[in-house]
Amino acid sequence: MIRDLLTVMAGLAVGALSGVIGVGGGIFMVPIMVLGFRLPQQLAQGTSLAAILPTSIAGGASHARQGNVLWHPALQMATGGALGALAGSVLALHLPHQLLARGFGLFLLVSAYRLWPRGQNG
Amino acid sequence: MVPLQVLWGRVAPLNAAANSLIAVISISLVGGLLYYFGPAGRPEVDLRFALLLGAGGIAGALLGARWASRIPERVLLSAVALLLAGIGFRELLAP
């Protein structure tokens, strides 16, 4: 029960962060599951993908209703993304979990660098 | 995906965000199915966990969209970048 509540709260925090800064939820969800809930890296990554699906469907449908989707490029990206997800998932599922975790850590460091605000704006 | 569309494709940010969500549907569906039915020999998806996270995530996204204009962007980005850097070092050094 407590674990379920903590899980929903984790989702709430991730969703709020994503809503505020526009960064995808997986970048936060996976570390929360691995470090906070002690899930193995592959399980956390797979679960994150499943958790993102309903949110993206809801958001995508909302945007589609409002006429914000440019369908030609969107479907091109969806096709490319699917192929990338296929290759990436197969690779990730064959890697030792420690190597995968270190790779994800490196990705987080690069993301942190890219997110760091620069310039005088803000 | 959004910055690439805005900078290279000269797509308006709102359209870029909308397009990205459509692409993420495809990515998360294909990836999720592979992690569930794929080569690992066992499902690498905790469906219950995903459902609870997703439910919280939808509610959080609605709240976040409301709060977005109230928090200085520099402050938020700095805090998030530091958090990600800390977690990144942790995973890199002690996976």
Backbone of each chain as ProteinMPNN parsed JSONL, in Angstrom:
{"seq_chain_A": "MIRDLLTVMAGLAVGALSGVIGVGGGIFMVPIMVLGFRLPQQLAQGTSLAAILPTSIAGGASHARQGNVLWHPALQMATGGALGALAGSVLALHLPHQLLARGFGLFLLVSAYRLWPRGQNG", "coords_chain_A": {"N_chain_A": [[0.845, -1.215, 0.0], [1.83, 1.284, 0.956], [4.027, 1.366, -0.725], [2.746, 1.447, -3.198], [1.514, 3.934, -3.023], [3.746, 5.584, -2.846], [4.758, 5.1, -5.354], [2.825, 6.22, -7.063], [3.127, 8.872, -6.263], [5.721, 9.315, -7.075], [5.347, 9.159, -9.822], [3.718, 11.379, -10.11], [5.477, 13.456, -9.407], [7.387, 13.186, -11.452], [5.788, 13.62, -13.72], [4.987, 16.257, -13.22], [7.451, 17.616, -13.315], [8.112, 17.102, -15.982], [6.019, 18.429, -17.199], [6.586, 21.041, -16.501], [9.256, 21.654, -17.395], [9.393, 20.434, -19.819], [10.863, 18.202, -20.475], [11.286, 14.772, -21.324], [9.642, 12.091, -19.525], [10.931, 9.665, -18.976], [13.618, 10.033, -18.388], [13.681, 10.773, -15.804], [12.087, 8.874, -14.578], [13.354, 6.337, -14.799], [15.815, 6.456, -13.191], [14.567, 6.91, -10.698], [13.161, 4.542, -10.301], [15.266, 2.687, -10.32], [17.138, 3.571, -8.336], [15.496, 4.414, -6.235], [13.412, 2.522, -5.904], [14.739, 0.181, -6.25], [14.694, -1.395, -8.596], [15.889, -3.578, -11.164], [18.001, -2.416, -13.868], [17.152, -2.979, -16.6], [14.476, -3.756, -16.218], [13.447, -1.417, -15.118], [13.707, 0.315, -17.297], [12.049, -0.87, -19.244], [9.598, -0.752, -17.888], [9.308, 1.982, -17.618], [8.914, 2.736, -20.301], [6.427, 1.552, -20.752], [4.928, 3.021, -18.928], [4.986, 5.552, -19.97], [3.513, 5.393, -22.263], [0.51, 5.642, -22.011], [0.36, 8.327, -21.206], [1.519, 9.704, -23.332], [-0.257, 9.038, -25.342], [-2.583, 10.283, -24.418], [-1.74, 12.968, -24.388], [-0.964, 13.303, -27.081], [-3.39, 12.824, -28.413], [-4.889, 14.958, -27.469], [-3.493, 17.15, -28.542], [-3.843, 16.529, -31.242], [-6.586, 16.842, -31.563], [-6.751, 19.537, -31.266], [-5.585, 20.375, -33.531], [-2.814, 20.653, -33.725], [-0.904, 18.9, -34.636], [1.46, 18.181, -37.099], [1.055, 16.096, -39.511], [2.587, 14.731, -41.492], [5.494, 15.087, -40.98], [5.331, 14.165, -38.339], [4.54, 11.469, -38.503], [6.695, 10.505, -39.926], [8.748, 10.823, -38.056], [7.724, 9.113, -36.135], [7.925, 6.646, -37.396], [10.702, 6.428, -37.805], [11.446, 6.576, -35.141], [10.293, 4.239, -34.138], [11.832, 2.279, -35.382], [14.299, 2.901, -34.291], [13.717, 2.414, -31.6], [13.31, -0.311, -31.704], [15.886, -1.318, -32.405], [17.416, -0.223, -30.294], [16.178, -1.277, -27.993], [16.53, -4.058, -28.286], [19.33, -4.16, -28.149], [19.752, -3.092, -25.544], [18.528, -5.04, -23.977], [20.26, -7.125, -24.176], [22.568, -6.317, -23.023], [24.821, -6.435, -20.181], [23.484, -5.676, -16.973], [24.85, -3.834, -15.353], [26.562, -2.495, -17.093], [24.695, -1.315, -18.732], [23.467, 0.369, -16.869], [25.579, 2.096, -16.255], [25.946, 3.264, -18.758], [23.527, 4.597, -18.942], [23.87, 6.37, -16.853], [25.889, 7.976, -17.896], [24.493, 9.107, -20.013], [22.682, 10.644, -18.522], [24.429, 12.52, -17.416], [25.275, 13.909, -19.686], [22.801, 14.939, -20.449], [22.307, 16.595, -18.26], [24.288, 18.503, -18.621], [23.404, 19.629, -21.035], [20.952, 20.669, -20.268], [21.625, 22.646, -18.48], [21.24, 26.061, -17.759], [22.101, 28.657, -19.973], [23.509, 31.815, -20.937], [21.854, 35.035, -20.613], [19.196, 34.925, -20.318], [16.092, 34.082, -18.793]], "CA_chain_A": [[0.0, 0.0, 0.0], [2.743, 2.434, 1.04], [4.828, 1.337, -1.946], [1.864, 1.907, -4.277], [1.342, 5.379, -2.846], [5.022, 6.205, -3.21], [4.885, 4.983, -6.81], [1.958, 7.253, -7.666], [3.746, 10.168, -5.976], [6.882, 9.42, -7.965], [4.795, 9.498, -11.132], [3.242, 12.762, -10.013], [6.652, 14.331, -9.441], [7.96, 13.1, -12.795], [4.863, 14.284, -14.634], [5.041, 17.698, -12.964], [8.72, 18.096, -13.873], [7.987, 17.057, -17.438], [5.092, 19.484, -17.591], [7.192, 22.356, -16.292], [10.432, 21.935, -18.215], [9.242, 19.849, -21.145], [11.759, 17.065, -20.707], [10.578, 13.507, -21.235], [9.565, 11.512, -18.197], [11.791, 8.507, -18.761], [14.907, 10.441, -17.851], [13.526, 10.82, -14.349], [11.44, 7.652, -14.088], [14.274, 5.2, -14.688], [16.617, 6.543, -11.966], [13.717, 6.77, -9.508], [12.87, 3.112, -10.13], [16.502, 1.947, -10.023], [17.75, 3.994, -7.075], [14.495, 4.559, -5.176], [12.632, 1.303, -5.709], [15.671, -0.952, -6.409], [14.406, -2.248, -9.743], [17.021, -3.743, -12.085], [18.004, -1.4, -14.916], [16.302, -3.347, -17.752], [13.072, -3.733, -15.792], [13.08, -0.007, -14.971], [13.584, 0.903, -18.624], [10.839, -1.405, -19.859], [8.444, -0.229, -17.157], [9.215, 3.391, -17.986], [8.291, 2.804, -21.633], [5.002, 1.238, -20.594], [4.278, 4.101, -18.182], [4.924, 6.743, -20.817], [2.564, 5.181, -23.363], [-0.797, 6.294, -21.857], [0.534, 9.784, -21.132], [1.768, 10.225, -24.678], [-1.515, 8.898, -26.105], [-3.485, 11.348, -23.965], [-1.215, 14.246, -24.87], [-1.019, 13.322, -28.535], [-4.797, 12.953, -28.82], [-5.3, 16.338, -27.163], [-2.893, 18.013, -29.566], [-4.457, 16.214, -32.529], [-7.926, 17.469, -31.563], [-6.576, 20.986, -31.402], [-4.995, 20.655, -34.833], [-1.412, 21.054, -33.582], [0.01, 17.897, -35.195], [1.797, 18.19, -38.53], [1.039, 14.638, -39.601], [3.638, 14.166, -42.33], [6.723, 14.902, -40.194], [5.081, 13.39, -37.115], [4.56, 10.046, -38.841], [8.074, 10.177, -40.298], [9.485, 10.651, -36.804], [7.187, 7.925, -35.47], [8.502, 5.484, -38.087], [12.111, 6.378, -37.429], [11.505, 6.283, -33.707], [9.973, 2.819, -33.932], [13.018, 1.506, -35.784], [15.306, 3.148, -33.261], [13.299, 1.713, -30.383], [13.545, -1.736, -31.969], [17.319, -1.592, -32.298], [17.876, 0.131, -28.949], [15.637, -2.206, -26.993], [17.218, -5.347, -28.438], [20.675, -3.97, -27.606], [19.68, -2.911, -24.095], [18.13, -6.294, -23.336], [21.378, -8.063, -24.232], [23.711, -5.805, -22.282], [24.837, -6.671, -18.735], [22.737, -4.552, -16.388], [25.752, -2.801, -14.833], [27.02, -1.708, -18.239], [23.544, -0.514, -19.139], [23.294, 1.403, -15.845], [26.662, 3.085, -16.445], [25.61, 3.995, -19.981], [22.435, 5.512, -18.605], [24.467, 7.421, -16.036], [26.583, 8.871, -18.826], [23.424, 9.837, -20.705], [22.157, 11.648, -17.577], [25.424, 13.588, -17.291], [25.174, 14.7, -20.918], [21.529, 15.653, -20.369], [22.483, 17.653, -17.263], [25.079, 19.546, -19.286], [22.569, 20.287, -22.041], [19.859, 21.38, -19.6], [22.141, 23.754, -17.678], [20.884, 27.295, -18.465], [23.205, 29.48, -20.432], [23.081, 33.13, -21.391], [21.277, 35.943, -19.639], [17.743, 34.782, -20.319], [15.46, 33.284, -17.729]], "C_chain_A": [[0.873, 1.255, 0.0], [3.557, 2.538, -0.249], [4.018, 1.85, -3.131], [1.702, 3.424, -4.218], [2.605, 6.121, -3.255], [5.217, 6.178, -4.722], [4.057, 6.043, -7.516], [2.578, 8.631, -7.459], [4.972, 10.393, -6.842], [6.422, 9.799, -9.365], [4.326, 10.937, -11.19], [4.407, 13.743, -10.145], [7.269, 14.365, -10.838], [7.091, 13.832, -13.803], [4.918, 15.793, -14.475], [6.321, 18.296, -13.549], [8.653, 18.141, -15.395], [7.091, 18.173, -17.935], [5.723, 20.862, -17.492], [8.34, 22.617, -17.264], [10.397, 21.259, -19.575], [10.201, 18.736, -21.48], [10.979, 15.784, -20.5], [10.664, 12.859, -19.872], [10.534, 10.382, -17.921], [13.116, 8.839, -18.11], [14.863, 10.541, -16.333], [12.995, 9.493, -13.8], [12.437, 6.529, -13.858], [15.158, 5.311, -13.446], [15.792, 6.392, -10.695], [13.444, 5.293, -9.246], [14.121, 2.342, -9.712], [17.024, 2.29, -8.627], [16.746, 4.031, -5.93], [13.774, 3.266, -4.854], [13.445, 0.033, -5.963], [15.261, -1.914, -7.519], [15.679, -2.424, -10.562], [16.881, -2.79, -13.276], [17.069, -1.743, -16.073], [14.825, -3.275, -17.394], [12.584, -2.293, -15.656], [12.86, 0.637, -16.339], [12.316, 0.415, -19.323], [9.576, -0.848, -19.211], [8.223, 1.239, -17.481], [8.532, 3.562, -19.344], [6.788, 2.55, -21.538], [4.257, 2.366, -19.891], [4.078, 5.338, -19.034], [3.826, 6.623, -21.875], [1.205, 5.858, -23.137], [-0.704, 7.812, -21.81], [0.722, 10.377, -22.518], [0.529, 10.092, -25.554], [-2.469, 10.016, -25.729], [-3.039, 12.706, -24.507], [-1.296, 14.371, -26.375], [-2.444, 13.505, -29.048], [-5.299, 14.379, -28.594], [-4.77, 17.3, -28.222], [-3.542, 17.785, -30.924], [-5.831, 16.879, -32.648], [-7.828, 18.97, -31.784], [-5.912, 21.377, -32.724], [-3.53, 21.052, -34.795], [-0.43, 20.089, -34.247], [0.199, 18.121, -36.687], [2.037, 16.726, -38.888], [2.177, 14.052, -40.429], [4.948, 14.006, -41.551], [6.516, 14.066, -38.941], [5.153, 11.891, -37.405], [5.938, 9.603, -39.295], [8.905, 9.931, -39.033], [9.021, 9.402, -36.066], [7.781, 6.656, -36.079], [9.968, 5.328, -37.729], [12.296, 6.004, -35.977], [11.242, 4.823, -33.41], [11.173, 1.942, -34.285], [14.132, 1.676, -34.766], [14.997, 2.425, -31.974], [13.542, 0.217, -30.523], [15.011, -2.078, -31.747], [17.822, -1.353, -30.874], [17.416, -0.847, -27.894], [16.329, -3.557, -27.067], [18.63, -5.244, -27.849], [20.64, -3.916, -26.083], [19.368, -4.224, -23.38], [19.246, -7.329, -23.349], [22.575, -7.584, -23.437], [23.654, -6.222, -20.814], [24.258, -5.453, -18.025], [23.656, -3.464, -15.833], [26.261, -1.891, -15.951], [25.91, -0.781, -18.714], [23.328, 0.643, -18.169], [24.357, 2.495, -15.992], [26.403, 3.923, -17.695], [24.508, 5.002, -19.737], [22.948, 6.662, -17.752], [25.182, 8.453, -16.894], [25.577, 9.737, -19.589], [22.858, 10.94, -19.803], [23.13, 12.811, -17.433], [25.396, 14.501, -18.522], [23.899, 15.541, -20.904], [21.623, 16.819, -19.393], [23.245, 18.824, -17.871], [24.213, 20.335, -20.268], [21.427, 21.093, -21.41], [20.328, 22.634, -18.89], [21.881, 25.064, -18.41], [22.132, 28.094, -18.803], [22.685, 30.838, -20.848], [22.4, 33.886, -20.268], [19.778, 35.789, -19.513], [17.275, 33.993, -19.112], [14.953, 34.151, -16.596]], "O_chain_A": [[0.698, 2.157, -0.818], [3.757, 3.624, -0.794], [4.531, 2.593, -3.967], [1.748, 4.105, -5.243], [2.545, 7.153, -3.924], [5.77, 7.112, -5.302], [4.528, 6.687, -8.454], [2.562, 9.464, -8.364], [5.236, 11.509, -7.29], [7.026, 10.65, -10.018], [4.512, 11.627, -12.192], [4.336, 14.722, -10.888], [7.628, 15.428, -11.344], [7.597, 14.577, -14.642], [4.897, 16.528, -15.462], [6.288, 19.344, -14.194], [9.09, 19.11, -16.015], [7.363, 18.791, -18.965], [5.434, 21.746, -18.298], [8.396, 23.676, -17.888], [11.28, 21.488, -20.402], [10.34, 18.36, -22.644], [10.121, 15.701, -19.622], [11.639, 13.05, -19.145], [10.922, 10.156, -16.775], [13.675, 8.03, -17.369], [15.887, 10.41, -15.662], [13.386, 9.045, -12.722], [12.376, 5.842, -12.838], [15.252, 4.339, -12.696], [16.261, 5.809, -9.718], [13.49, 4.843, -8.101], [14.056, 1.456, -8.86], [17.316, 1.397, -7.832], [17.089, 3.721, -4.79], [13.547, 2.942, -3.688], [12.903, -1.071, -5.899], [15.461, -3.122, -7.394], [16.48, -1.493, -10.644], [15.77, -2.408, -13.644], [16.276, -0.9, -16.492], [14.015, -2.786, -18.182], [11.454, -1.977, -16.029], [11.925, 1.418, -16.513], [11.594, 1.209, -19.925], [8.609, -0.514, -19.896], [7.083, 1.689, -17.605], [7.676, 4.431, -19.511], [5.986, 3.244, -22.162], [3.101, 2.644, -20.208], [3.117, 6.085, -18.845], [3.278, 7.628, -22.327], [0.77, 6.602, -24.015], [-1.585, 8.508, -22.315], [0.155, 11.421, -22.84], [0.286, 10.938, -26.415], [-3.093, 10.629, -26.595], [-3.845, 13.486, -25.014], [-1.657, 15.427, -26.894], [-2.678, 14.249, -30.0], [-6.033, 14.932, -29.413], [-5.5, 18.15, -28.731], [-3.766, 18.734, -31.675], [-6.189, 17.408, -33.7], [-8.696, 19.588, -32.401], [-5.704, 22.559, -33.0], [-3.041, 21.708, -35.714], [0.745, 20.417, -34.406], [-0.767, 18.235, -37.441], [3.102, 16.18, -38.599], [2.684, 12.98, -40.099], [5.469, 12.894, -41.466], [7.416, 13.339, -38.523], [5.756, 11.135, -36.643], [6.32, 8.453, -39.08], [9.662, 8.964, -38.949], [9.826, 8.711, -35.442], [8.101, 5.707, -35.364], [10.424, 4.235, -37.391], [13.18, 5.224, -35.624], [11.882, 4.231, -32.541], [11.487, 0.986, -33.576], [14.824, 0.718, -34.421], [15.891, 1.883, -31.324], [13.937, -0.444, -29.562], [15.342, -3.002, -31.003], [18.557, -2.17, -30.319], [18.179, -1.206, -26.998], [16.676, -4.14, -26.039], [19.071, -6.142, -27.131], [21.405, -4.609, -25.412], [19.891, -4.483, -22.296], [19.184, -8.31, -22.609], [23.506, -8.353, -23.197], [22.567, -6.351, -20.252], [24.513, -4.32, -18.432], [23.287, -2.29, -15.838], [26.374, -0.677, -15.778], [26.148, 0.378, -19.052], [23.04, 1.764, -18.588], [24.055, 3.681, -15.865], [26.612, 5.136, -17.695], [24.543, 6.119, -20.254], [22.508, 7.801, -17.91], [25.089, 9.655, -16.645], [25.785, 10.935, -19.781], [22.587, 12.045, -20.272], [22.708, 13.963, -17.338], [25.485, 15.722, -18.398], [23.911, 16.708, -21.295], [21.093, 17.899, -19.653], [22.893, 19.985, -17.663], [24.285, 21.563, -20.323], [20.993, 22.096, -21.976], [19.559, 23.577, -18.706], [22.259, 25.188, -19.575], [23.077, 28.184, -18.02], [21.486, 30.976, -21.092], [22.372, 33.437, -19.122], [19.152, 36.453, -18.686], [18.073, 33.293, -18.49], [14.397, 33.637, -15.626]]}, "seq_chain_B": "MVPLQVLWGRVAPLNAAANSLIAVISISLVGGLLYYFGPAGRPEVDLRFALLLGAGGIAGALLGARWASRIPERVLLSAVALLLAGIGFRELLAP", "coords_chain_B": {"N_chain_B": [[13.791, 15.75, -29.604], [12.072, 17.915, -29.973], [13.708, 20.341, -29.885], [15.301, 19.814, -32.162], [13.461, 19.86, -34.271], [12.566, 22.497, -34.062], [14.897, 24.036, -34.405], [16.201, 23.002, -36.73], [14.168, 22.221, -38.476], [12.56, 24.363, -38.478], [10.103, 24.42, -37.267], [7.227, 25.443, -35.51], [7.301, 25.765, -31.943], [5.015, 24.703, -30.56], [3.816, 22.983, -32.446], [5.975, 21.3, -32.797], [6.188, 20.069, -30.301], [3.759, 18.707, -30.266], [4.074, 16.981, -32.482], [6.189, 15.462, -31.52], [5.041, 14.071, -29.399], [3.364, 12.317, -30.78], [5.302, 10.775, -32.037], [6.509, 9.673, -29.768], [4.524, 7.978, -28.873], [4.702, 5.876, -30.695], [7.38, 5.06, -30.241], [7.4, 4.311, -27.505], [5.493, 2.313, -27.562], [6.532, 0.309, -29.324], [9.018, -0.137, -28.071], [8.15, -0.864, -25.482], [6.677, -3.216, -26.016], [8.728, -4.87, -26.941], [10.365, -5.039, -24.686], [8.608, -6.4, -23.084], [7.845, -8.803, -24.444], [10.186, -9.674, -25.512], [13.666, -10.611, -26.209], [14.694, -11.228, -23.689], [13.608, -13.371, -22.377], [11.904, -13.243, -20.284], [9.256, -11.123, -19.1], [10.29, -7.792, -19.125], [8.931, -5.734, -17.923], [7.107, -4.173, -15.476], [3.939, -4.258, -15.071], [2.003, -3.367, -13.242], [3.392, -1.494, -11.749], [3.966, 0.292, -13.811], [1.414, 1.178, -14.452], [0.639, 2.539, -12.115], [2.638, 4.511, -11.966], [2.166, 5.795, -14.391], [-0.426, 6.798, -14.006], [0.004, 8.637, -11.931], [1.75, 10.234, -13.33], [0.221, 11.413, -15.395], [-1.517, 13.053, -13.938], [0.412, 14.659, -12.732], [1.557, 15.915, -14.948], [-0.476, 17.603, -15.775], [-0.578, 19.348, -13.594], [2.009, 20.352, -13.706], [2.006, 21.752, -16.108], [0.424, 23.871, -15.386], [1.996, 25.104, -13.435], [4.194, 25.916, -14.791], [4.598, 28.537, -15.671], [5.101, 29.931, -13.353], [7.476, 29.445, -12.071], [10.813, 30.524, -12.106], [12.621, 29.96, -15.034], [15.425, 29.547, -15.229], [16.145, 28.892, -12.63], [14.788, 26.496, -12.203], [15.777, 24.835, -14.271], [18.478, 24.751, -13.564], [18.361, 23.466, -11.075], [17.267, 20.988, -11.816], [19.222, 20.091, -13.608], [21.408, 19.798, -11.87], [20.418, 17.798, -10.218], [20.104, 15.676, -12.052], [22.777, 15.382, -12.786], [23.9, 14.533, -10.369], [22.573, 12.072, -10.0], [23.412, 10.828, -12.312], [26.211, 10.592, -11.916], [26.116, 8.857, -9.757], [24.996, 6.518, -10.882], [26.899, 5.974, -12.768], [29.249, 5.497, -11.316], [28.575, 3.698, -9.315], [26.832, 1.4, -10.213]], "CA_chain_B": [[13.056, 15.888, -30.86], [11.487, 19.263, -30.116], [14.715, 21.316, -30.332], [15.726, 19.514, -33.528], [12.426, 20.346, -35.186], [12.498, 23.966, -34.007], [16.119, 24.652, -34.929], [16.513, 22.552, -38.077], [12.974, 22.125, -39.312], [11.837, 25.642, -38.383], [8.734, 24.11, -36.859], [6.827, 26.187, -34.313], [7.438, 24.908, -30.752], [3.78, 23.981, -30.221], [3.69, 21.881, -33.405], [7.078, 20.375, -32.529], [5.807, 19.288, -29.118], [2.666, 17.815, -30.687], [4.668, 15.943, -33.336], [7.021, 14.594, -30.673], [4.157, 13.168, -28.645], [2.944, 11.259, -31.704], [6.463, 9.891, -32.199], [6.735, 8.952, -28.495], [3.551, 6.868, -28.832], [5.296, 4.789, -31.474], [8.609, 4.618, -29.575], [7.088, 3.625, -26.239], [4.746, 1.1, -27.886], [7.475, -0.688, -29.851], [9.97, -0.465, -27.013], [7.443, -1.566, -24.418], [6.357, -4.58, -26.471], [9.971, -5.643, -26.984], [10.783, -5.33, -23.326], [7.678, -7.354, -22.477], [7.828, -10.091, -25.147], [11.422, -9.769, -26.275], [14.687, -11.646, -26.109], [15.18, -11.481, -22.335], [13.087, -14.642, -21.87], [10.886, -12.948, -19.279], [8.848, -9.728, -19.289], [11.053, -6.772, -18.41], [7.984, -4.646, -17.664], [6.237, -4.372, -14.313], [2.73, -3.567, -15.536], [1.342, -2.689, -12.116], [4.222, -0.318, -11.479], [3.784, 1.208, -14.937], [0.075, 1.755, -14.341], [0.649, 3.508, -11.007], [3.494, 5.626, -12.39], [1.476, 6.501, -15.473], [-1.556, 7.543, -13.433], [0.592, 9.797, -11.275], [2.365, 11.061, -14.356], [-0.804, 12.203, -16.091], [-1.938, 14.111, -13.009], [1.546, 15.56, -12.561], [1.744, 16.705, -16.166], [-1.487, 18.669, -15.744], [-0.123, 20.324, -12.596], [3.237, 20.971, -14.198], [1.649, 22.723, -17.152], [-0.085, 25.071, -14.695], [3.044, 25.751, -12.662], [5.331, 26.239, -15.649], [4.826, 29.975, -15.809], [5.336, 30.556, -12.037], [8.833, 29.176, -11.576], [11.831, 31.026, -13.042], [13.159, 28.847, -15.818], [16.839, 29.318, -14.889], [16.2, 28.215, -11.317], [14.317, 25.128, -12.368], [16.714, 24.085, -15.104], [19.69, 24.534, -12.783], [18.078, 22.449, -10.058], [17.095, 19.691, -12.486], [20.521, 19.694, -14.141], [22.212, 19.324, -10.733], [19.844, 16.521, -9.799], [20.468, 14.669, -13.053], [24.22, 15.157, -12.698], [24.128, 13.72, -9.181], [22.104, 10.709, -10.275], [24.279, 10.3, -13.354], [27.459, 10.153, -11.278], [25.802, 7.7, -8.918], [24.822, 5.332, -11.737], [28.153, 5.718, -13.468], [30.286, 5.025, -10.414], [28.091, 2.581, -8.493], [25.58, 0.948, -10.849]], "C_chain_B": [[12.511, 17.297, -31.066], [12.539, 20.282, -30.564], [15.174, 21.08, -31.767], [14.715, 20.036, -34.535], [12.41, 21.875, -35.241], [13.7, 24.592, -34.706], [16.369, 24.28, -36.389], [15.305, 22.577, -39.008], [12.134, 23.391, -39.33], [10.348, 25.404, -38.112], [8.424, 24.918, -35.605], [6.867, 25.254, -33.108], [6.187, 24.107, -30.41], [3.586, 22.775, -31.144], [4.772, 20.831, -33.15], [6.75, 19.475, -31.337], [4.721, 18.278, -29.477], [3.201, 16.662, -31.533], [5.453, 14.943, -32.495], [6.168, 13.609, -29.887], [3.669, 12.023, -29.526], [4.089, 10.258, -31.878], [6.693, 9.067, -30.934], [5.727, 7.811, -28.333], [4.156, 5.65, -29.514], [6.501, 4.196, -30.746], [8.281, 3.811, -28.329], [6.309, 2.335, -26.497], [5.685, -0.007, -28.356], [8.452, -1.125, -28.767], [9.328, -1.274, -25.908], [7.135, -3.006, -24.784], [7.605, -5.455, -26.498], [10.455, -5.997, -25.594], [9.858, -6.372, -22.685], [7.795, -8.744, -23.099], [9.173, -10.497, -25.723], [12.409, -10.825, -25.834], [15.156, -11.981, -24.697], [14.673, -12.808, -21.773], [12.061, -14.474, -20.774], [10.477, -11.486, -19.485], [9.71, -8.777, -18.46], [10.189, -5.526, -18.252], [7.16, -5.04, -16.449], [4.969, -3.574, -14.59], [2.025, -2.795, -14.422], [2.054, -1.382, -11.801], [3.999, 0.737, -12.547], [2.446, 1.921, -14.84], [0.051, 2.843, -13.261], [1.48, 4.739, -11.368], [2.779, 6.472, -13.437], [0.319, 7.347, -14.965], [-1.056, 8.808, -12.735], [1.168, 10.773, -12.285], [1.369, 11.946, -15.082], [-1.259, 13.355, -15.206], [-0.818, 15.144, -12.843], [1.754, 16.462, -13.761], [0.741, 17.864, -16.217], [-1.081, 19.77, -14.765], [1.091, 21.097, -13.121], [2.952, 22.031, -15.251], [1.123, 24.014, -16.523], [1.026, 25.837, -14.013], [4.151, 26.333, -13.536], [5.636, 27.727, -15.677], [5.227, 30.631, -14.482], [6.754, 30.401, -11.533], [9.839, 29.722, -12.576], [12.536, 29.863, -13.727], [14.602, 28.518, -15.438], [16.966, 28.527, -13.598], [15.851, 26.743, -11.475], [15.302, 24.287, -13.165], [17.999, 23.792, -14.344], [19.486, 23.417, -11.772], [17.971, 21.06, -10.69], [18.433, 19.187, -13.026], [21.409, 19.145, -13.028], [21.723, 17.957, -10.267], [20.241, 15.405, -10.761], [21.957, 14.353, -12.996], [24.546, 14.268, -11.504], [23.74, 12.27, -9.401], [22.997, 10.054, -11.308], [25.594, 9.79, -12.785], [27.234, 8.887, -10.458], [25.696, 6.439, -9.759], [26.122, 4.964, -12.439], [29.17, 5.03, -12.549], [29.86, 3.812, -9.59], [26.778, 2.053, -9.043], [24.886, -0.162, -10.063]], "O_chain_B": [[12.489, 17.809, -32.186], [12.302, 21.019, -31.521], [15.41, 22.034, -32.508], [15.101, 20.603, -35.558], [12.263, 22.472, -36.308], [13.565, 25.535, -35.484], [16.711, 25.143, -37.198], [15.421, 22.917, -40.185], [11.152, 23.504, -40.063], [9.474, 26.086, -38.648], [9.28, 25.057, -34.731], [6.51, 24.082, -33.224], [6.29, 22.948, -30.01], [3.237, 21.685, -30.69], [4.526, 19.631, -33.269], [7.004, 18.271, -31.367], [4.765, 17.129, -29.038], [2.828, 15.507, -31.327], [5.392, 13.736, -32.725], [6.538, 12.445, -29.732], [3.573, 10.885, -29.067], [3.872, 9.047, -31.869], [7.035, 7.887, -31.019], [6.042, 6.79, -27.722], [4.125, 4.54, -28.982], [6.631, 2.976, -30.643], [8.838, 2.732, -28.127], [6.443, 1.371, -25.744], [5.638, -1.127, -27.847], [8.686, -2.317, -28.565], [9.898, -2.263, -25.446], [7.308, -3.912, -23.968], [7.559, -6.629, -26.13], [10.903, -7.117, -25.348], [10.295, -7.143, -21.831], [7.838, -9.746, -22.386], [9.289, -11.548, -26.352], [12.05, -11.802, -25.177], [15.935, -12.917, -24.515], [15.232, -13.322, -20.804], [11.414, -15.441, -20.371], [11.271, -10.692, -19.991], [9.842, -8.939, -17.247], [10.663, -4.403, -18.428], [6.583, -6.127, -16.41], [4.928, -2.363, -14.372], [1.514, -1.697, -14.645], [1.438, -0.333, -11.615], [3.859, 1.922, -12.245], [2.349, 3.118, -15.111], [-0.49, 3.929, -13.472], [1.072, 5.871, -11.106], [2.787, 7.702, -13.376], [0.104, 8.468, -15.427], [-1.604, 9.895, -12.915], [1.082, 11.989, -12.111], [1.656, 13.112, -15.354], [-1.373, 14.493, -15.662], [-1.071, 16.348, -12.816], [2.088, 17.638, -13.612], [1.076, 18.967, -16.649], [-1.215, 20.958, -15.055], [1.18, 22.318, -12.995], [3.589, 23.083, -15.274], [1.342, 25.107, -17.046], [1.022, 27.067, -14.0], [4.951, 27.146, -13.074], [6.799, 28.129, -15.704], [5.655, 31.785, -14.485], [7.187, 31.149, -10.657], [9.744, 29.427, -13.767], [12.983, 28.914, -13.082], [14.965, 27.346, -15.337], [17.784, 27.614, -13.486], [16.534, 25.864, -10.948], [15.624, 23.162, -12.782], [18.553, 22.699, -14.465], [20.33, 22.532, -11.628], [18.512, 20.085, -10.169], [18.744, 18.001, -12.918], [22.09, 18.137, -13.22], [22.521, 17.072, -9.961], [20.662, 14.328, -10.34], [22.358, 13.198, -13.14], [25.369, 13.359, -11.608], [24.477, 11.353, -9.038], [23.309, 8.867, -11.205], [26.043, 8.695, -13.124], [28.055, 7.969, -10.465], [26.246, 5.401, -9.391], [26.405, 3.789, -12.673], [29.861, 4.098, -12.961], [30.697, 2.992, -9.211], [25.727, 2.228, -8.425], [23.828, -0.641, -10.472]]}, "name": "protein", "num_of_chains": 2, "seq": "MIRDLLTVMAGLAVGALSGVIGVGGGIFMVPIMVLGFRLPQQLAQGTSLAAILPTSIAGGASHARQGNVLWHPALQMATGGALGALAGSVLALHLPHQLLARGFGLFLLVSAYRLWPRGQNGMVPLQVLWGRVAPLNAAANSLIAVISISLVGGLLYYFGPAGRPEVDLRFALLLGAGGIAGALLGARWASRIPERVLLSAVALLLAGIGFRELLAP"}
